[in-house]
Amino acid sequence: MGDEGRTCKKITEKFLTYPYFYAISIAMIPTLNSNESIPSQKKKIIVLGSGPNRIGQGIEFDYCCVHGLLAIKECGFEAIMVNCNPETVSTDFDMADKLYFEPVFWEHLWEIVELEKPDGVIVQLGGQTALKLAKKLHEKGIPIIGTSYESMDMAEDRGRFSDLLKELNIPYPEYGTAYNAEQAIEVANIVGYPVLVRPSYVIGGQRMRIVINDEEVEKAVISLLKHIPGNKILIDHFLDRCQEAEVDAIFDGENFHVMGVMEHIEPAGIHSGDSNAVLPAFNLTPLIVETMEYYSDKIARALNIKGLINIQFAIKGDKVFVIEANPRASRTTPFIAKAYKIPYLNIATKVMLGEAKLTDFTMVNKLDGYAIKEPVFSFDKFPGVNKELGPEMKSTGEAIRFIKDLHDPYFRTLYKERSMNLSK
C-alpha cells in the first residue's frame, strides 16, 4: 500500500471510531438492538445548530456554532453538537466531542437530552431554529445556557417587547395586536398607514408584509393565519423613507460591550438579511450612534441578557426608533468578528457559560477603512421566485468586502442606488 492509501486508511479508521451518531428505525434493521452512544461522566453542553441551508436563514450560524464548540472545550466541558447539515463545519467529524446528526426538532432533541443529561443547552448560536426550542427546554426543566427563556420570550413576543420599550421610554413605531382580520383592520386605522403586518416567533421575516389599505391588511392577515394558524399578529406603523441600522453586543450581567454598529444601505422595508450593510456606520451622526448604543445597553439590562443580543433600529430625522431585538447571535455577528479580527463568538460562549466576564478580554474595534456585508442570493437555483426584496428575507448567505474609504466605486454605486430608491 502506498503513502496515499495509508493516509486514506487512517482517515477512514478515525472517522469510523469517531462519536458521530444518527437515529435509525429498528423496523428497518430488525437485528439492530443496541445504542452505540454511551454517555460519559463528564460535564456536557449541547449546542443546537440551525438545520439545513434555506432561504430565510443563512449559513452564518455555522460559524457561531463552531466557535461555540471550541469555547466549550476550552472551558473543560464535553461539547455535543446537534445539527443535520452535511455541508457545514459544525458537523465535521472532528469538531465536537460528540455529534448527533439529527434534525433540529424537539422529538429528536428530547431523546438526546434524556440520554446525555447535559448540564445545559445553548440555543443562542443556531439562529431562530434553535431559539424556537427554548420553550420546550424550559417546560421540561432543562437548563438553558445564557439568557433565560423568560427573557428570550419577552424579546420574541413583539407585543410584550413594545410594552417594555414603552416602560424604558425608548421610541418605537406605534403598534397594536390582533388575532383576526377584523381586529387587524381596526388597529391599522389607529396606528396609521402604511403598516407592517407581522407574526411573532418567525424565521427570516416569514409572512411579514407592508400594506397600505384595509383590503391589503385583510389579505395579509388571512394568508398569515393560513400558514401560521393561532399566531398573534402585530400591526406596526411602518416608518417609511428612513435609515436602518443595527447593533450587535454582548452583556455579561454587569458589563456591556458593543461588538459593532452597522448601517444599512438599502432603505427601510428591506429585511436586514437582504441588506448591504456598512461597518462602522458611515452616515450617522456621533449622537445617533451613541443613542443607539445607549438604548441597546438599557434593553440588554432590562431583558437580563447573558450573552449575545442584536437590536434593529430605524432612524428618521434625528430620532432613533427600536424595531426589534434578537436575544441571540445574528447573521452579522460572524461578519463583525471577521472584520475586527476579534473572536467574539468564543468570548460570548464563555460569558454564557459563566466561565468569564467581559473584563477578562481586551477588545478593540479597529478597522482600516470599512467592511461591507453583501447578501448572497440563490435566485439562479429558483428561476420562478419573485426577486423583489421586502421585509421577508430571501438571501441564503453573505460575503464580506473591505474598502479603504467611501470613494470606493463599489460603495458609491450601492449608495447611488439607495438614493434613487429613497427618492421614489
C-alpha positions as CSV (number, residue, x, y, z in Angstrom):
1,M,0.0,0.0,0.0
2,G,1.4,3.4,-1.0
3,D,1.5,6.5,1.2
4,E,-1.7,7.8,-0.3
5,G,-3.5,4.6,0.5
6,R,-2.2,4.5,4.1
7,T,-3.4,8.1,4.6
8,C,-6.9,7.3,3.4
9,K,-7.0,4.2,5.6
10,K,-6.0,6.3,8.7
11,I,-8.7,8.9,7.9
12,T,-11.3,6.2,7.4
13,E,-10.4,4.4,10.7
14,K,-10.5,7.7,12.5
15,F,-13.9,8.6,11.0
16,L,-15.4,5.2,11.9
17,T,-14.2,5.4,15.5
18,Y,-15.4,9.0,16.0
19,P,-18.6,9.5,18.1
20,Y,-20.8,10.5,15.1
21,F,-24.4,9.4,15.7
22,Y,-27.7,9.3,14.0
23,A,-31.0,7.5,14.7
24,I,-32.3,4.6,12.7
25,S,-35.6,2.8,12.9
26,I,-35.5,-0.8,14.3
27,A,-38.1,-1.7,11.8
28,M,-35.5,-1.0,9.0
29,I,-32.9,-3.2,10.6
30,P,-34.6,-5.8,12.9
31,T,-31.4,-7.2,14.1
32,L,-30.2,-3.9,15.5
33,N,-31.0,-3.7,19.2
34,S,-28.3,-1.5,20.7
35,N,-27.4,2.1,21.3
36,E,-23.8,2.9,20.3
37,S,-23.9,6.3,22.0
38,I,-22.5,5.7,25.5
39,P,-22.8,8.8,27.7
40,S,-19.6,9.9,29.5
41,Q,-19.4,11.1,33.1
42,K,-18.0,14.5,32.1
43,K,-20.0,17.7,32.3
44,K,-21.5,18.4,29.0
45,I,-23.0,21.2,27.0
46,I,-25.3,20.7,23.9
47,V,-25.1,23.2,21.1
48,L,-28.1,23.4,18.8
49,G,-27.4,24.2,15.1
50,S,-29.6,25.9,12.6
51,G,-30.5,22.9,10.4
52,P,-30.3,22.8,6.6
53,N,-29.4,25.9,4.5
54,R,-32.6,27.6,3.2
55,I,-34.0,30.9,2.2
56,G,-34.7,32.9,5.3
57,Q,-31.8,31.5,7.4
58,G,-28.2,31.7,6.1
59,I,-25.1,29.7,6.7
60,E,-23.6,32.3,9.1
61,F,-24.8,30.5,12.2
62,D,-22.4,27.6,11.4
63,Y,-19.5,29.9,12.3
64,C,-21.2,30.7,15.6
65,C,-21.7,27.1,16.5
66,V,-18.1,26.1,15.6
67,H,-16.6,28.8,17.8
68,G,-19.0,28.0,20.5
69,L,-17.9,24.3,20.4
70,L,-14.2,25.4,20.7
71,A,-15.0,27.6,23.6
72,I,-16.9,24.8,25.4
73,K,-13.9,22.5,25.0
74,E,-11.6,25.2,26.3
75,C,-13.7,25.5,29.4
76,G,-13.4,21.8,30.1
77,F,-16.8,20.6,29.1
78,E,-17.7,17.9,26.7
79,A,-19.1,19.6,23.6
80,I,-22.1,18.0,21.9
81,M,-23.4,19.2,18.6
82,V,-26.9,18.6,17.3
83,N,-27.4,19.6,13.6
84,C,-28.3,17.9,10.3
85,N,-26.4,19.9,7.7
86,P,-23.7,17.8,6.0
87,E,-22.2,20.9,4.3
88,T,-21.2,22.8,7.5
89,V,-18.1,22.8,9.5
90,S,-20.0,22.3,12.8
91,T,-20.9,18.7,11.6
92,D,-17.3,17.8,10.6
93,F,-16.4,14.5,12.3
94,D,-13.6,16.1,14.4
95,M,-15.2,19.3,15.5
96,A,-17.4,18.4,18.5
97,D,-16.6,15.7,21.1
98,K,-19.9,14.1,20.1
99,L,-22.1,14.8,17.0
100,Y,-25.7,13.9,16.7
101,F,-26.6,14.2,13.0
102,E,-30.3,14.8,13.6
103,P,-33.0,17.3,12.5
104,V,-33.2,20.2,15.0
105,F,-36.7,19.2,16.1
106,W,-37.9,18.7,19.6
107,E,-38.6,15.0,19.2
108,H,-35.0,14.3,18.3
109,L,-33.5,16.7,20.8
110,W,-35.6,15.3,23.7
111,E,-34.2,11.7,23.1
112,I,-30.6,13.1,23.1
113,V,-31.2,15.1,26.2
114,E,-32.7,12.1,28.0
115,L,-29.6,10.0,27.1
116,E,-26.9,12.6,27.7
117,K,-28.3,14.5,30.7
118,P,-26.3,17.7,29.8
119,D,-25.5,20.5,32.2
120,G,-27.2,22.8,29.8
121,V,-28.2,23.6,26.2
122,I,-27.0,26.6,24.1
123,V,-29.7,28.0,21.8
124,Q,-28.2,31.4,21.1
125,L,-25.8,30.2,18.3
126,G,-28.2,28.4,15.9
127,G,-30.4,31.3,14.8
128,Q,-34.2,31.3,15.1
129,T,-34.4,27.5,14.6
130,A,-32.5,26.8,17.8
131,L,-34.2,29.6,19.7
132,K,-37.7,28.3,19.0
133,L,-36.8,25.2,21.0
134,A,-36.2,27.2,24.2
135,K,-39.8,27.0,25.3
136,K,-39.8,23.2,25.3
137,L,-36.5,23.0,27.1
138,H,-37.8,25.4,29.7
139,E,-41.0,23.4,30.2
140,K,-39.0,20.2,30.7
141,G,-36.7,21.9,33.3
142,I,-33.6,21.6,31.1
143,P,-31.1,24.4,31.8
144,I,-30.7,26.9,29.0
145,I,-27.2,28.3,29.0
146,G,-27.0,32.1,29.0
147,T,-30.2,34.2,28.6
148,S,-33.3,32.6,30.3
149,Y,-36.4,31.5,28.4
150,E,-38.5,34.2,30.1
151,S,-36.2,37.0,28.8
152,M,-36.0,35.4,25.3
153,D,-39.7,35.2,25.1
154,M,-40.2,38.9,26.1
155,A,-37.9,39.9,23.2
156,E,-39.5,37.5,20.7
157,D,-43.1,38.4,21.6
158,R,-43.5,41.6,19.6
159,G,-46.3,43.0,21.7
160,R,-44.6,42.4,25.1
161,F,-41.3,43.8,23.8
162,S,-43.0,47.0,22.6
163,D,-44.6,47.3,26.1
164,L,-41.1,47.0,27.6
165,L,-39.8,49.8,25.3
166,K,-42.6,52.0,26.5
167,E,-41.6,51.4,30.1
168,L,-38.0,52.2,29.3
169,N,-39.0,55.4,27.5
170,I,-37.4,54.2,24.2
171,P,-39.1,55.3,21.0
172,Y,-40.7,52.6,18.8
173,P,-43.2,52.6,16.0
174,E,-46.8,52.8,17.1
175,Y,-48.3,49.3,17.2
176,G,-51.3,47.1,18.1
177,T,-52.0,43.4,18.3
178,A,-54.7,41.4,16.6
179,Y,-55.9,37.8,16.2
180,N,-58.1,38.1,13.1
181,A,-58.5,40.3,10.0
182,E,-61.3,42.4,11.5
183,Q,-59.2,43.4,14.6
184,A,-56.1,44.0,12.4
185,I,-58.0,46.5,10.2
186,E,-59.1,48.4,13.3
187,V,-55.6,48.5,14.6
188,A,-54.1,49.6,11.3
189,N,-56.5,52.5,11.1
190,I,-55.5,53.6,14.6
191,V,-51.7,53.4,14.1
192,G,-51.9,54.8,10.6
193,Y,-50.9,53.5,7.1
194,P,-48.6,52.3,5.8
195,V,-48.3,49.4,8.3
196,L,-46.1,46.3,8.7
197,V,-48.2,43.2,9.4
198,R,-46.0,40.5,11.1
199,P,-46.3,37.5,13.3
200,S,-44.3,36.7,16.4
201,Y,-41.7,33.9,16.7
202,V,-40.8,33.6,13.0
203,I,-37.7,32.9,10.9
204,G,-36.3,35.4,8.5
205,G,-39.3,37.8,8.5
206,Q,-41.6,35.0,7.3
207,R,-45.1,36.2,6.2
208,M,-44.3,39.9,7.0
209,R,-45.9,42.4,4.7
210,I,-46.0,46.1,4.2
211,V,-49.6,47.2,3.3
212,I,-51.3,50.5,2.6
213,N,-55.0,50.0,3.0
214,D,-57.8,47.8,4.6
215,E,-58.1,45.4,1.7
216,E,-54.3,44.6,1.8
217,V,-54.4,44.2,5.6
218,E,-57.2,41.6,5.2
219,K,-55.4,39.7,2.6
220,A,-52.1,39.7,4.5
221,V,-53.7,38.5,7.8
222,I,-55.7,35.7,6.1
223,S,-52.6,34.5,4.3
224,L,-50.6,34.7,7.6
225,L,-53.1,32.8,9.6
226,K,-53.5,30.2,6.9
227,H,-49.7,29.4,7.1
228,I,-49.2,30.1,10.8
229,P,-52.5,29.4,12.5
230,G,-53.1,30.8,16.0
231,N,-50.2,33.2,15.8
232,K,-50.6,36.7,17.4
233,I,-50.4,39.4,14.8
234,L,-48.5,42.6,15.4
235,I,-49.5,45.7,13.3
236,D,-46.7,48.3,13.3
237,H,-46.8,51.8,11.8
238,F,-44.2,51.5,9.0
239,L,-41.5,54.2,9.2
240,D,-41.1,54.9,5.5
241,R,-38.1,56.6,3.9
242,C,-35.8,56.2,6.9
243,Q,-32.4,54.8,7.5
244,E,-31.9,51.4,9.2
245,A,-29.0,50.3,11.4
246,E,-28.3,47.6,13.9
247,V,-26.1,46.9,16.9
248,D,-24.6,43.6,17.9
249,A,-23.5,43.4,21.5
250,I,-22.5,41.1,24.4
251,F,-23.8,41.5,28.0
252,D,-22.5,39.5,30.9
253,G,-24.9,40.7,33.6
254,E,-22.7,43.6,34.6
255,N,-20.7,44.8,31.6
256,F,-22.0,45.8,28.2
257,H,-19.8,45.7,25.1
258,V,-20.8,46.8,21.6
259,M,-19.3,44.5,19.0
260,G,-20.3,46.7,16.1
261,V,-22.7,49.3,14.7
262,M,-23.8,48.6,11.1
263,E,-25.6,51.0,8.8
264,H,-27.8,49.5,6.1
265,I,-27.5,50.9,2.6
266,E,-31.0,49.8,1.5
267,P,-33.9,51.9,2.7
268,A,-36.4,50.8,5.4
269,G,-38.6,47.9,4.4
270,I,-35.8,45.5,3.2
271,H,-35.1,42.7,5.6
272,S,-31.7,43.1,7.4
273,G,-30.5,39.8,6.0
274,D,-31.0,41.1,2.4
275,S,-29.5,44.5,3.0
276,N,-26.0,45.6,2.2
277,A,-24.6,47.0,5.5
278,V,-21.5,49.0,6.3
279,L,-19.3,48.6,9.3
280,P,-18.8,51.0,11.0
281,A,-21.7,53.3,10.3
282,F,-20.8,55.9,7.6
283,N,-23.6,58.4,7.5
284,L,-25.0,58.5,11.1
285,T,-24.0,61.4,13.4
286,P,-22.0,60.5,16.6
287,L,-25.1,61.5,18.7
288,I,-27.3,58.9,16.8
289,V,-24.7,56.2,17.2
290,E,-24.3,57.0,20.9
291,T,-28.1,56.9,21.3
292,M,-28.3,53.5,19.6
293,E,-25.6,52.2,22.0
294,Y,-27.4,53.7,25.0
295,Y,-30.7,52.1,24.1
296,S,-29.0,48.8,23.4
297,D,-27.4,48.8,26.9
298,K,-30.8,49.7,28.5
299,I,-32.6,46.9,26.6
300,A,-29.9,44.3,27.4
301,R,-30.1,45.1,31.1
302,A,-33.9,45.1,31.2
303,L,-34.1,41.7,29.4
304,N,-31.4,40.3,31.7
305,I,-29.4,39.2,28.7
306,K,-26.4,36.9,29.3
307,G,-24.5,36.5,26.1
308,L,-25.5,37.9,22.7
309,I,-28.1,40.4,21.6
310,N,-28.8,42.1,18.2
311,I,-31.0,45.2,18.0
312,Q,-32.5,46.7,14.9
313,F,-33.1,50.5,14.6
314,A,-34.8,52.9,12.3
315,I,-33.6,56.5,12.1
316,K,-36.0,59.2,10.9
317,G,-34.6,62.7,11.1
318,D,-32.8,62.9,14.4
319,K,-35.0,60.4,16.1
320,V,-33.9,56.8,16.8
321,F,-36.6,54.1,16.9
322,V,-36.1,50.5,18.0
323,I,-37.7,48.0,15.6
324,E,-36.8,44.7,17.3
325,A,-34.3,42.8,19.5
326,N,-33.0,39.3,18.9
327,P,-31.6,37.6,22.0
328,R,-29.1,35.5,20.1
329,A,-26.3,35.6,17.6
330,S,-27.3,37.4,14.4
331,R,-26.2,36.9,10.8
332,T,-23.9,39.9,11.3
333,T,-22.1,38.6,14.4
334,P,-19.6,36.4,12.4
335,F,-19.2,39.3,9.9
336,I,-18.2,41.7,12.7
337,A,-15.9,39.1,14.3
338,K,-14.1,38.6,11.0
339,A,-13.9,42.3,10.1
340,Y,-12.4,43.3,13.5
341,K,-10.4,40.0,13.9
342,I,-11.8,39.5,17.4
343,P,-13.1,36.0,18.5
344,Y,-16.5,37.4,19.6
345,L,-18.3,34.1,19.5
346,N,-15.7,32.4,21.6
347,I,-15.9,35.2,24.2
348,A,-19.7,35.3,24.1
349,T,-19.9,31.5,24.7
350,K,-17.6,31.7,27.7
351,V,-19.8,34.5,29.1
352,M,-22.9,32.4,28.6
353,L,-21.2,29.5,30.5
354,G,-20.3,31.8,33.3
355,E,-16.7,31.0,32.8
356,A,-15.6,34.5,32.1
357,K,-16.5,38.2,32.3
358,L,-16.1,40.8,29.5
359,T,-13.4,42.5,31.6
360,D,-11.3,39.3,31.2
361,F,-10.8,40.2,27.5
362,T,-9.1,43.0,25.6
363,M,-11.4,44.0,22.7
364,V,-10.6,47.0,20.5
365,N,-12.8,47.5,17.5
366,K,-10.4,48.9,14.9
367,L,-10.8,48.7,11.1
368,D,-8.6,50.3,8.4
369,G,-11.5,51.7,6.3
370,Y,-14.9,49.9,6.1
371,A,-16.3,46.4,5.7
372,I,-19.4,45.9,3.6
373,K,-21.7,43.0,4.2
374,E,-23.0,41.7,0.8
375,P,-26.1,39.4,0.8
376,V,-25.8,36.3,-1.3
377,F,-28.9,35.2,-3.2
378,S,-29.7,31.9,-4.9
379,F,-32.2,33.1,-7.5
380,D,-30.4,31.2,-10.2
381,K,-31.5,28.0,-8.5
382,F,-35.1,29.1,-8.3
383,P,-35.8,30.9,-11.5
384,G,-39.6,31.3,-10.8
385,V,-39.1,33.0,-7.5
386,N,-40.1,36.7,-7.1
387,K,-36.8,38.6,-6.9
388,E,-38.3,41.7,-5.4
389,L,-36.9,42.4,-1.9
390,G,-39.0,43.3,1.1
391,P,-39.5,42.5,4.8
392,E,-39.4,38.7,4.2
393,M,-35.8,37.5,3.8
394,K,-34.7,35.9,0.5
395,S,-30.9,35.7,0.8
396,T,-29.1,32.4,1.7
397,G,-25.8,33.9,3.0
398,E,-23.4,36.8,2.9
399,A,-20.0,37.9,1.7
400,I,-17.6,40.5,3.0
401,R,-15.9,43.3,1.1
402,F,-13.3,45.6,2.5
403,I,-12.9,49.2,1.2
404,K,-10.3,51.8,2.1
405,D,-12.7,54.8,2.1
406,L,-16.2,55.9,0.9
407,H,-14.8,57.0,-2.5
408,D,-14.6,53.3,-3.4
409,P,-16.5,52.8,-6.8
410,Y,-18.4,49.7,-5.4
411,F,-19.7,51.7,-2.4
412,R,-20.6,54.7,-4.5
413,T,-22.7,52.6,-6.8
414,L,-24.6,51.0,-3.9
415,Y,-25.2,54.4,-2.3
416,K,-26.4,55.9,-5.5
417,E,-29.0,53.1,-5.9
418,R,-30.1,53.7,-2.3
419,S,-30.6,57.4,-3.0
420,M,-32.6,56.6,-6.1
421,N,-34.9,54.2,-4.1
422,L,-35.4,56.8,-1.4
423,S,-36.4,59.5,-4.0
424,K,-39.2,57.3,-5.5
